[in-house]
Amino acid sequence: MKKRQKMPVVGAVMTSFPHFVDIDESATQMEAMMDQYAIRHLPVQENGKIVGIVSERDLHHHVKRSSSPAEKDKVRARHIMVPEPYVASFRTPLNEVVFEMAKRRIGSVIVQRQGKLAGILSAIDVCRILGEYLESMFPSGRRGGDSAA
């Protein structure tokens, strides 16, 4: 009989200590953070509470990269954030979170522990986890699989 493994919780696979912005952060600063840290999602906080999320797509939908610094400085996180984002508890089973991401068609989930921002799980994280799982289940000794199309 095959030993059954326990479902990991989102907190075990998330990206810890995510960058975040205040609700009044400018588009200039959000764009700079995303570029500097190579990230695509920024949780938005107001008085230490998660109130929204800004994705790179949302940001550049409202403010083009080519916009002047003065134009970018007028736009704040509060103007472009998605309010009431999907927030999962640190101990939520990973499969529940991934199914909910697919259902909502979203690219990231904010993770909280004891009511505080603990991490973020992005679609990129999910792809990495799936790749690691597939590699463990079907070891090939090389990455990339078949070269046939």
VMD Tcl script that draws the C-alpha trace (Angstrom):
set ca {
  {0.00 0.00 0.00}
  {1.31 3.45 -0.98}
  {1.94 5.87 1.88}
  {-0.32 8.89 1.55}
  {1.33 12.26 2.02}
  {-0.38 15.16 3.75}
  {-1.51 18.14 1.64}
  {0.91 21.06 2.17}
  {-0.48 24.32 3.50}
  {-0.11 27.54 1.54}
  {2.23 28.92 4.19}
  {4.79 26.21 3.43}
  {5.14 27.16 -0.24}
  {4.38 30.89 -0.40}
  {6.91 33.63 -0.97}
  {7.54 34.97 2.52}
  {7.87 38.62 3.51}
  {6.35 40.10 0.39}
  {6.82 43.71 -0.57}
  {3.72 45.83 -0.06}
  {2.61 49.43 -0.45}
  {0.51 51.88 1.49}
  {-2.83 52.87 0.00}
  {-1.46 56.32 -0.92}
  {1.72 55.08 -2.63}
  {2.26 56.60 -6.08}
  {2.31 54.70 -9.33}
  {5.92 55.84 -9.74}
  {6.92 54.06 -6.54}
  {4.88 50.94 -7.29}
  {6.43 50.63 -10.74}
  {9.93 51.12 -9.28}
  {9.33 48.41 -6.65}
  {8.00 45.95 -9.22}
  {11.00 46.58 -11.46}
  {13.59 46.50 -8.66}
  {12.35 43.27 -7.08}
  {11.08 41.59 -10.29}
  {7.58 41.14 -8.86}
  {4.14 41.49 -10.43}
  {1.84 41.91 -7.41}
  {1.83 44.33 -4.50}
  {-0.52 43.95 -1.54}
  {-1.97 47.32 -0.48}
  {-2.28 48.15 3.20}
  {-4.03 50.89 5.12}
  {-3.19 51.21 8.82}
  {-1.58 47.75 8.75}
  {-4.66 46.07 7.24}
  {-4.80 44.51 3.77}
  {-7.29 46.49 1.69}
  {-6.32 45.60 -1.88}
  {-3.76 44.40 -4.37}
  {-2.16 46.00 -7.42}
  {-0.91 43.81 -10.23}
  {1.57 44.95 -12.84}
  {-1.23 44.60 -15.40}
  {-3.55 46.84 -13.34}
  {-0.80 49.41 -12.92}
  {0.04 49.66 -16.61}
  {-3.59 49.59 -17.63}
  {-4.10 52.82 -15.66}
  {-0.68 54.39 -16.16}
  {1.41 53.59 -19.23}
  {5.13 52.99 -18.76}
  {5.74 55.89 -21.11}
  {3.70 58.32 -18.98}
  {5.57 61.24 -17.51}
  {6.75 61.08 -13.89}
  {4.29 63.88 -13.08}
  {1.38 61.82 -14.43}
  {2.52 58.72 -12.53}
  {2.87 60.67 -9.29}
  {-0.82 61.69 -9.46}
  {-2.04 58.09 -9.46}
  {-2.19 56.33 -6.10}
  {-2.60 52.69 -5.14}
  {-6.13 53.45 -3.90}
  {-7.10 54.46 -7.47}
  {-6.03 51.25 -9.19}
  {-6.03 48.49 -6.57}
  {-8.43 45.59 -6.66}
  {-10.29 45.96 -3.36}
  {-10.98 43.02 -1.07}
  {-8.45 40.64 -2.64}
  {-8.44 36.92 -2.00}
  {-6.68 36.42 1.33}
  {-5.91 32.93 2.60}
  {-4.86 31.85 6.04}
  {-1.33 30.50 6.47}
  {-2.76 27.04 7.24}
  {-5.17 26.79 4.30}
  {-4.52 23.59 2.29}
  {-2.67 24.38 -0.91}
  {-5.17 22.59 -3.15}
  {-8.00 24.82 -1.86}
  {-6.01 27.95 -2.61}
  {-5.01 26.81 -6.10}
  {-8.58 25.81 -7.00}
  {-9.82 29.19 -5.77}
  {-7.18 31.01 -7.84}
  {-8.37 29.15 -10.94}
  {-12.03 29.77 -10.12}
  {-11.45 33.50 -9.65}
  {-8.97 33.68 -12.54}
  {-6.41 35.50 -10.41}
  {-2.63 35.44 -10.45}
  {-1.89 35.75 -6.75}
  {-3.17 35.18 -3.24}
  {-2.26 37.17 -0.17}
  {-1.39 34.97 2.80}
  {-1.96 36.07 6.38}
  {-0.87 34.61 9.66}
  {-2.63 35.78 12.80}
  {-4.17 38.65 10.85}
  {-0.83 39.96 9.56}
  {0.68 39.86 6.08}
  {2.89 36.76 5.92}
  {3.40 36.09 2.24}
  {2.05 35.87 -1.25}
  {1.45 32.90 -3.51}
  {1.60 33.69 -7.21}
  {0.85 31.66 -10.30}
  {4.62 31.48 -10.81}
  {4.98 29.85 -7.38}
  {2.25 27.35 -8.30}
  {4.05 26.50 -11.57}
  {7.32 25.97 -9.66}
  {5.59 23.69 -7.15}
  {3.89 21.72 -9.92}
  {7.19 21.36 -11.76}
  {8.90 20.07 -8.61}
  {6.05 17.62 -8.00}
  {6.09 16.34 -11.58}
  {9.85 15.94 -11.47}
  {9.59 13.92 -8.25}
  {6.85 11.71 -9.70}
  {8.42 11.25 -13.13}
  {12.20 11.59 -12.76}
  {13.83 11.88 -16.13}
  {17.37 12.80 -15.17}
  {17.09 15.94 -17.28}
  {14.94 19.04 -17.47}
  {12.81 19.97 -20.42}
  {11.23 16.62 -21.35}
  {10.97 15.49 -24.96}
  {12.09 17.76 -27.74}
  {9.21 16.59 -29.96}
  {6.49 19.13 -30.62}
}
mol new
graphics top color blue
foreach p $ca { graphics top sphere $p radius 0.5 }
foreach p [lrange $ca 0 end-1] q [lrange $ca 1 end] { graphics top cylinder $p $q radius 0.2 }
display resetview
